């Protein structure tokens, strides 16, 4: 993943040379094959470009008489764009700049791929920023009346003296309580996140922010058979995998025993091996000797089953080595990000980064987004049956007492009210983790109601749209990108390809499930590719990062010592009762969850804040 950064001066005060130097020093933590910087009288844009494979030519910078553009990412519709823009041989940044010159601020709507970019005017103080639909490539922004600054991570922005580093107390509470609120806020009041699927223009006396992609409306349903849907799904899935592979050289794939990552691996491996390049598969599993009592589903047999059908030329590695210190890993993560983060899976298994660096592998395929976006996992099937008027199918799945409720709009409203009330009752019963200093109980409860982990009601189509437009996807893609950038590789998510997402969202809901048979499209698309024991699997559950879970339990003393050290910190003592949390760790049990008032993720987040404030105090 490349690093882009820069500053625009809105008024008469210039951008100082020492600011540029300070940002470049912090950006130098990200490895680069190429570097570029373009300065104008009113600011500068800069790039540290990490190519998708060793030896690739630079493709992240372009300029002309009117604008300069820095680009992080990948365009997937290069051929179509070059034809429409009448370009010959052109790299991604040149194509994006030509699109900007042709279509202005609407240019990002014509681009397909994963990207973050910035376009600075040459003679006028303007800055246009754009980010891809799913937020795979990160972009952070800091604004004042005089300046607009941007960067691929917060740490580079923290080099600037005008950036407000004051902690955002509301963000901190939501972070600790695991509430997935607005995806644009950060731990700092002075730094915001550029929203996915948007383009922003700064300068000329006016700031504008507008979406360039949105989910298709609910009424744009395709008229298509299941067989046709499976064929098109397979075509789009194959295309999504192929375009995320580097043009040459090694690629890696996270391989669990589940459907999504396994489907990606069996699709990518033949493409790479056919051209003489290897695929590296990496599986997060627990050391069998250490899994006693842990709530982990063992997946080695399913993973081995998928490996058995992959062609020769695939290298596999079991990631089952726990880091020596969970606290040290969290500290390294905060240093990379410039602050605490919600969803950086890169920190769950540090050995993954070591494997990628040793092999100079720069692309890591991941199945994230599968059951959330493009292969419905089953929630909402009753609502979809009712919306389609499939009463016979629905009657088989509900009790005779409930049938009359499901068959009328008024009855379904009653059912919805009951389900939402039950969800709210569960939310009310959840223990509070933070102190009420910055967010009283009523406000916290309102936030929990407004941002539940999953919708309580809705058809497949409604629930899928809620997930895609919420913050869950953006949190993980952004944080994983920032976490892996300093290690020299980028995550790639075939299941978040907008062409595939658009297609699946426009399919009739009843094509996505057949009775109790869930995730029909991908299961049928993978016939003949995946072993049936994996393709038909329905029991995948448990920890996503087994080593992180086992390491957490083994490192409880380390967490307790950290909490003791920070218990009286002025900020933390108003957020958390760290002394009580420290005491509760002594009762933390592996199997009896009633002994664990809070989850390990919340405890890790509290540890992140402790490490963060300690680092801030050292920097003063």
C-alpha positions in Angstrom: 0.0 0.0 0.0 1.2 3.5 -0.9 1.3 6.5 1.3 -0.1 9.8 0.0 -0.1 13.1 2.0 -0.1 16.8 1.5 -1.3 20.3 2.6 -3.3 23.0 1.0 -3.1 26.6 2.2 -6.5 28.2 1.9 -5.3 31.8 2.6 -2.2 33.9 2.6 -0.3 32.0 5.1 2.1 29.6 3.3 2.8 26.0 3.9 6.1 25.9 5.7 9.1 23.8 4.6 9.5 22.3 8.0 6.0 20.9 7.9 6.7 19.1 4.7 9.9 17.7 6.1 8.1 16.6 9.3 5.4 14.8 7.3 8.0 13.1 5.1 9.9 11.9 8.1 6.9 10.2 9.5 5.8 8.8 6.1 9.2 7.2 5.7 8.1 4.4 8.0 6.2 3.1 5.0 8.4 1.2 2.5 8.4 2.6 -1.0 9.7 1.6 -4.4 9.1 5.1 -5.8 8.6 8.6 -4.4 7.2 11.8 -5.8 6.4 15.3 -4.5 4.8 18.2 -6.3 4.8 21.7 -4.8 2.8 24.7 -5.8 2.7 28.2 -4.3 -0.3 27.2 -2.1 0.8 23.7 -1.0 2.1 20.3 -2.0 1.1 16.7 -2.6 3.5 13.8 -2.0 3.6 10.0 -2.6 5.6 7.1 -1.2 4.6 4.4 -3.7 4.6 0.7 -2.9 4.1 -1.3 -6.1 2.1 -4.5 -6.2 5.1 -6.4 -7.3 8.9 -5.9 -7.2 10.3 -4.0 -10.2 7.0 -2.4 -11.3 7.1 1.0 -12.9 5.7 4.0 -11.0 2.0 4.4 -11.4 1.0 6.7 -8.5 1.8 10.2 -9.7 0.7 12.3 -12.7 0.7 16.0 -13.5 -0.2 18.4 -16.3 -0.4 22.2 -16.6 -3.5 22.4 -14.5 -3.2 19.7 -11.8 -1.0 17.2 -10.0 -2.4 13.9 -8.7 -1.2 11.4 -6.2 -2.8 7.9 -6.2 -2.8 5.0 -3.9 -4.6 1.9 -5.1 -5.6 0.0 -8.2 -8.0 0.7 -11.1 -9.9 -2.3 -12.4 -11.5 -0.7 -15.5 -8.3 0.7 -17.1 -9.1 -0.6 -20.6 -12.6 0.9 -20.7 -11.4 4.2 -19.3 -8.4 4.4 -21.8 -10.8 3.8 -24.7 -13.3 6.4 -23.5 -10.6 9.0 -22.7 -8.7 8.2 -25.9 -5.5 7.3 -24.0 -2.8 5.1 -25.3 -0.5 3.4 -22.8 -1.3 5.0 -19.4 -0.9 4.0 -15.8 -3.5 4.4 -13.1 -2.6 8.0 -11.9 -2.5 9.2 -15.5 -5.9 7.6 -16.2 -7.4 9.2 -13.0 -6.0 12.6 -13.9 -7.4 12.4 -17.4 -10.8 11.4 -15.9 -10.6 14.4 -13.6 -9.9 16.7 -16.5 -12.8 15.3 -18.5 -15.5 14.9 -15.8 -14.4 17.2 -13.0 -15.5 16.4 -9.5 -17.7 13.6 -10.8 -14.7 11.7 -12.1 -14.6 9.2 -9.2 -18.0 7.8 -10.3 -16.3 6.5 -13.4 -13.5 4.7 -11.6 -13.8 1.0 -10.5 -11.2 -0.3 -8.0 -9.7 0.4 -4.6 -8.2 3.8 -4.3 -7.5 7.0 -2.4 -6.3 10.0 -4.3 -5.7 13.7 -4.1 -5.7 16.3 -6.9 -4.2 19.7 -6.3 -4.7 22.7 -8.6 -1.5 24.1 -10.2 -2.5 27.8 -10.4 -5.5 27.9 -8.0 -5.6 26.8 -4.4 -7.9 23.8 -4.8 -7.7 20.2 -3.5 -9.9 17.3 -4.5 -9.9 14.1 -2.5 -11.6 10.8 -3.4 -11.9 7.4 -1.8 -13.2 4.1 -3.1 -16.7 2.8 -2.5 -15.8 0.3 0.3 -13.1 2.4 2.0 -10.4 -0.2 1.2 -7.7 2.5 0.9 -7.6 4.9 3.9 -7.6 8.7 3.8 -7.5 11.0 6.9 -8.1 14.8 6.8 -7.3 17.7 9.1 -8.8 21.1 8.5 -8.6 24.6 9.9 -9.6 28.0 8.6 -6.2 28.3 7.0 -5.2 24.8 5.9 -6.4 21.4 4.7 -4.1 18.4 5.2 -4.5 14.8 4.2 -2.6 11.5 4.7 -3.0 7.8 4.5 -2.7 7.5 8.3 -3.2 9.8 11.3 0.4 9.6 12.4 1.6 11.7 9.4 -1.0 14.3 10.1 0.2 14.5 13.8 3.4 16.0 12.5 1.6 19.3 11.7 1.5 21.9 14.5 -2.0 23.2 13.5 -3.7 19.7 14.0 -5.8 19.6 17.1 -4.7 16.6 19.1 -7.4 17.0 21.8 -8.9 13.6 22.5 -12.5 13.2 21.3 -14.2 11.9 24.4 -17.3 10.8 22.6 -15.2 8.7 20.2 -13.3 7.2 23.1 -16.5 6.1 24.9 -18.0 4.5 21.7 -14.6 2.8 21.1 -14.6 1.3 24.5 -18.2 0.3 24.4 -17.8 -1.3 20.9 -20.5 0.9 19.4 -20.1 1.2 15.6 -21.0 4.9 15.1 -20.1 7.3 12.3 -17.2 6.0 10.4 -15.7 9.5 9.9 -14.6 10.2 13.5 -11.2 9.5 15.1 -9.6 9.7 18.6 -8.6 13.3 17.8 -10.9 16.2 17.5 -8.7 17.7 14.7 -8.6 14.6 12.5 -11.5 13.2 10.5 -11.8 10.2 8.1 -12.7 10.9 4.5 -15.9 8.9 4.0 -15.8 5.9 1.6 -17.6 6.4 -1.7 -17.2 10.2 -1.6 -15.2 12.9 -3.3 -14.5 16.2 -1.5 -13.4 19.6 -3.0 -11.6 22.2 -0.9 -10.7 25.7 -1.8 -12.2 28.5 -4.0 -14.0 29.7 -0.8 -16.2 26.6 -0.6 -15.9 23.0 0.6 -18.1 20.3 -1.0 -18.5 16.7 -0.2 -20.6 14.4 -2.4 -21.0 10.6 -2.9 -19.8 9.0 -6.1 -21.3 5.6 -5.4 -24.3 4.3 -3.6 -26.1 1.0 -3.2 -28.7 0.3 -5.8 -32.3 1.2 -4.8 -34.5 -1.6 -3.4 -36.7 -1.5 -6.5 -34.0 -2.3 -9.0 -34.5 -6.0 -8.9 -33.3 -8.1 -11.8 -35.5 -10.6 -13.6 -33.2 -13.6 -13.6 -33.3 -17.3 -12.9 -31.1 -19.0 -10.3 -29.0 -20.7 -12.9 -28.4 -17.4 -14.7 -27.6 -15.8 -11.3 -25.0 -18.5 -10.5 -23.3 -18.2 -13.8 -23.0 -14.4 -13.5 -22.0 -14.6 -9.9 -19.2 -17.0 -10.9 -18.1 -14.7 -13.7 -18.0 -11.6 -11.5 -16.3 -13.5 -8.7 -13.6 -14.8 -11.0 -13.1 -11.2 -12.3 -12.9 -9.8 -8.8 -10.2 -12.3 -7.8 -8.2 -11.9 -11.1 -8.1 -8.1 -11.0 -6.7 -8.1 -7.5 -3.7 -10.3 -8.3 -0.5 -8.5 -9.1 0.4 -8.5 -12.8 3.3 -10.8 -11.9 5.0 -12.2 -8.9 3.7 -13.8 -5.7 0.4 -13.2 -4.0 -0.9 -14.4 -0.6 -4.3 -15.5 0.6 -5.6 -15.8 4.2 -7.2 -19.3 4.2 -9.6 -20.3 6.9 -11.9 -23.4 6.8 -14.8 -21.2 5.7 -16.5 -20.7 2.4 -15.3 -17.2 1.4 -11.5 -17.5 1.8 -11.5 -21.0 0.5 -13.3 -19.9 -2.7 -10.8 -17.1 -3.2 -7.9 -19.5 -2.8 -9.1 -22.1 -5.2 -9.8 -19.4 -7.8 -6.6 -17.5 -7.4 -4.2 -20.5 -7.3 -4.7 -21.8 -10.9 -4.4 -18.2 -12.3 -1.0 -17.7 -10.6 0.4 -21.2 -11.1 -0.5 -21.1 -14.8 1.7 -18.1 -15.3 4.5 -19.6 -13.2 4.0 -17.6 -10.0 3.3 -19.0 -6.5 0.4 -18.5 -4.1 1.1 -18.3 -0.4 -1.7 -19.4 1.8 -1.8 -18.4 5.5 -4.1 -20.0 8.0 -4.8 -18.6 11.5 -5.1 -21.5 13.8 -4.2 -22.3 17.4 -1.4 -24.5 18.6 -3.3 -27.7 19.5 -1.3 -28.1 22.7 -2.6 -24.7 23.9 -6.2 -24.8 22.9 -7.5 -26.6 26.0 -10.6 -24.8 27.3 -10.6 -22.1 24.6 -13.9 -21.4 22.7 -12.2 -22.1 19.3 -13.5 -24.2 16.4 -10.6 -26.2 15.1 -10.4 -25.8 11.3 -7.2 -27.7 10.3 -9.1 -30.5 8.7 -11.2 -28.2 6.5 -8.2 -26.1 5.6 -6.3 -29.3 4.7 -9.2 -30.4 2.5 -9.0 -27.2 0.5 -5.2 -27.4 0.3 -5.6 -30.9 -1.2 -7.3 -29.5 -4.3 -4.9 -26.6 -4.9 -2.4 -27.1 -7.7 1.3 -27.6 -7.2 3.2 -24.4 -6.6 1.1 -23.3 -3.5 3.1 -22.7 -0.3 1.1 -23.0 2.9 1.9 -21.7 6.4 0.1 -22.4 9.7 0.0 -19.2 11.7 -0.1 -20.7 15.2 2.7 -18.9 17.0 1.5 -16.6 19.7 3.5 -13.3 20.2 5.5 -13.1 23.4 3.6 -10.1 24.6 0.1 -9.0 23.7 0.9 -5.5 25.2 3.9 -5.1 22.9 1.8 -6.0 19.9 -0.8 -3.4 20.8 1.9 -0.8 21.4 3.4 -1.4 18.0 -0.1 -1.1 16.4 -0.7 2.3 18.1 2.6 3.5 16.8 1.7 2.5 13.2 -1.8 4.1 13.4 -1.0 7.2 15.5 -3.7 6.2 18.0 -6.1 3.3 19.0 -7.9 1.4 16.4 -11.0 -0.8 16.2 -10.4 -3.5 13.6 -6.8 -3.9 12.8 -6.6 -7.7 12.2 -3.0 -7.3 11.1 -2.1 -7.0 14.8 -3.7 -10.4 15.6 -0.9 -12.4 14.3 2.4 -10.5 13.8 4.0 -13.5 12.1 1.8 -12.8 9.1 3.7 -9.6 8.4 7.0 -11.4 8.8 6.0 -14.1 6.2 4.9 -11.4 3.8 8.1 -9.4 4.2 10.4 -12.5 3.9 8.8 -13.4 0.5 8.5 -9.8 -0.7 4.7 -10.5 -1.1 2.7 -7.3 -1.4 -0.9 -8.4 -2.0 -2.9 -10.3 0.7 -6.3 -11.6 -0.5 -9.0 -11.8 2.2 -12.5 -13.2 2.3 -13.8 -10.3 4.4 -17.1 -9.0 3.1 -18.4 -12.4 2.1 -21.3 -13.1 4.4 -21.8 -9.4 5.1 -22.2 -8.3 1.5 -22.4 -10.8 -1.3 -23.5 -14.2 0.2 -26.4 -13.7 2.5 -25.9 -15.7 5.7 -29.6 -16.3 6.4 -30.8 -13.5 8.7 -34.0 -12.0 7.2 -35.2 -15.0 5.3 -38.7 -14.9 6.9 -39.0 -11.3 6.0 -37.9 -11.9 2.4 -40.4 -14.8 2.0 -43.2 -12.5 3.3 -42.1 -9.6 1.0 -42.2 -12.0 -2.0 -45.6 -13.4 -0.9 -44.1 -16.9 -0.8 -46.6 -18.0 1.8 -46.3 -21.8 1.4 -42.6 -21.6 2.0 -43.1 -19.3 4.9 -45.8 -21.5 6.5 -43.3 -24.4 6.6 -40.9 -22.3 8.7 -43.2 -20.7 11.3 -45.7 -22.0 13.8 -49.4 -22.1 12.9 -50.1 -19.5 15.6 -47.7 -17.0 13.9 -48.9 -17.5 10.3 -51.7 -15.0 10.4 -49.3 -12.4 11.7 -46.8 -13.0 8.9 -49.5 -12.9 6.2 -50.6 -9.3 6.9 -48.7 -6.0 6.9 -50.2 -5.1 10.3 -49.2 -8.5 11.7 -45.6 -8.1 10.4 -45.5 -4.7 12.1 -46.4 -6.4 15.4 -43.7 -9.0 14.8 -41.2 -6.3 14.0 -42.1 -4.4 17.2 -41.6 -7.6 19.3 -38.2 -8.4 17.7 -37.0 -4.8 18.1 -38.2 -4.7 21.7 -36.3 -8.0 22.4 -33.2 -6.6 20.8 -33.5 -3.4 23.0 -34.0 -5.5 26.1 -30.7 -7.3 25.3 -29.0 -4.0 24.8 -30.3 -2.6 28.1 -29.1 -5.7 29.9 -25.5 -5.4 28.6 -23.2 -4.1 31.3 -21.7 -0.7 31.0 -17.9 -0.7 30.5 -17.2 3.1 30.8 -17.9 5.6 33.5 -20.8 8.0 32.8 -18.5 11.1 32.9 -18.5 11.8 29.2 -21.7 10.0 28.1 -24.5 9.6 30.6 -26.5 6.3 30.7 -29.4 7.7 28.6 -27.0 8.9 25.9 -25.1 5.7 25.9 -28.3 3.7 25.6 -29.5 5.9 22.7 -26.2 5.2 20.9 -26.5 1.5 21.4 -30.1 1.6 20.1 -29.1 3.7 17.1 -26.1 1.5 16.2 -26.8 -2.2 16.9 -24.3 -4.7 15.7 -26.9 -6.2 13.3 -30.3 -5.0 12.1 -33.0 -6.7 14.1 -35.5 -6.8 11.2 -35.5 -6.6 7.5 -35.3 -8.7 4.3 -32.0 -9.9 2.9 -31.8 -6.8 0.7 -32.5 -4.4 3.5 -30.1 -6.0 5.9 -27.3 -6.2 3.3 -27.7 -2.5 2.5 -27.6 -1.7 6.2 -24.3 -3.5 6.6 -22.7 -2.0 3.5 -23.7 1.6 4.3 -22.8 1.2 8.0 -19.3 1.6 9.5 -18.4 -2.1 10.1 -16.9 -2.7 6.6 -15.1 0.7 6.6 -13.6 0.3 10.0 -12.0 -3.0 9.2 -10.7 -2.2 5.7 -9.3 1.1 6.8 -7.6 -0.1 9.9 -6.2 -3.3 8.3 -4.7 -1.1 5.5 -3.0 1.2 7.9 -1.7 -1.7 10.0 -0.2 -3.5 7.0 1.2 -0.5 5.2 4.4 -0.2 7.2 5.0 -3.9 6.5 4.9 -3.3 2.8 1.7 -5.1 1.7 -1.9 -4.3 1.0 -5.1 -6.2 1.7 -7.4 -7.0 -1.2 -11.0 -8.0 -0.9 -12.7 -9.7 -3.9 -16.0 -10.0 -2.0 -16.1 -6.2 -1.8 -15.8 -5.7 -5.6 -18.5 -3.1 -6.4 -19.5 -4.9 -9.6 -20.1 -8.1 -7.6 -21.8 -6.1 -4.8 -24.1 -4.3 -7.2 -25.1 -7.5 -8.9 -25.9 -9.4 -5.7 -27.9 -6.5 -4.2 -30.1 -6.4 -7.3 -30.9 -10.1 -7.2 -34.3 -11.3 -5.9 -33.9 -12.4 -2.3 -35.3 -15.8 -2.8 -32.5 -16.7 -5.2 -30.0 -16.3 -2.3 -31.4 -19.1 -0.1 -33.2 -22.4 -0.7 -35.1 -23.5 2.3 -32.5 -24.2 5.0 -29.7 -24.1 2.4 -28.0 -20.7 2.9 -25.6 -18.9 0.8 -26.8 -20.7 -2.3 -25.0 -18.6 -5.0 -21.5 -19.1 -3.9 -22.0 -22.7 -2.9 -23.3 -23.5 -6.4 -20.7 -21.3 -8.1 -17.9 -23.3 -6.3 -19.2 -26.7 -7.4 -16.2 -28.6 -8.9 -13.7 -26.3 -7.3 -14.1 -26.7 -3.5 -14.3 -30.0 -1.6 -17.9 -30.6 -0.6 -17.0 -30.7 3.1 -16.0 -27.1 2.8 -18.5 -26.0 0.2 -21.4 -27.3 2.2 -20.1 -26.4 5.7 -22.5 -24.7 8.1 -20.7 -25.0 11.4 -18.0 -22.3 11.1 -17.9 -20.3 14.3 -15.5 -19.4 17.0 -12.5 -17.0 17.2 -11.4 -15.4 14.0 -7.8 -15.0 15.4 -7.3 -18.1 17.6 -3.7 -17.1 18.5 -4.9 -13.7 19.6 -7.4 -15.2 21.9 -5.0 -17.7 23.5 -2.4 -15.0 23.8 -4.9 -12.8 25.6 -5.6 -15.4 28.3 -1.9 -16.1 28.8 -1.1 -12.4 29.1 -3.7 -11.4 31.7 -1.0 -10.5 34.2 0.5 -8.1 31.7 -2.9 -6.4 31.2 -3.4 -6.1 35.0 0.0 -4.5 35.4 -0.8 -1.9 32.7 -4.1 -1.1 34.3 -2.5 -0.7 37.7 0.1 1.7 36.2 -2.5 3.9 34.5 -5.3 3.7 37.1 -4.9 7.3 38.2 -4.3 8.9 34.9 -6.4 12.1 34.6 -8.1 11.1 31.3 -8.4 7.4 31.9 -9.8 7.8 35.4 -12.7 9.7 34.0 -13.3 7.0 31.3 -12.7 3.8 33.2 -12.5 2.2 36.6 -9.2 0.6 35.9 -8.8 -0.7 39.5 -12.0 -2.7 39.3 -11.1 -3.9 35.8 -7.7 -5.0 37.0 -9.4 -6.9 39.9 -11.8 -8.6 37.5 -8.9 -10.0 35.4 -8.1 -12.3 38.3 -11.5 -13.9 38.0 -11.4 -14.1 34.2 -12.2 -17.7 33.1 -11.7 -19.5 29.8 -14.9 -21.5 29.8 -17.4 -19.9 32.2 -18.4 -16.6 30.6 -20.5 -15.6 33.6 -17.1 -14.9 35.2 -16.2 -12.5 32.5 -18.3 -9.3 32.8 -16.5 -7.8 29.8 -15.2 -9.3 26.6 -11.5 -9.7 25.7 -11.9 -7.1 22.9 -13.0 -4.5 25.4 -10.1 -5.3 27.7 -7.8 -5.0 24.7 -9.3 -1.6 23.8 -8.8 -0.4 27.4 -5.2 -1.5 27.1 -4.8 0.4 23.8 -6.0 3.6 25.5 -3.5 3.1 28.4 -0.7 2.6 25.9 -1.9 5.6 23.9 -2.0 8.1 26.8 1.4 6.8 28.0 2.9 7.5 24.6 1.2 11.0 24.5 2.7 11.8 27.9 6.1 10.8 26.7 5.8 13.0 23.6 5.0 16.1 25.7 
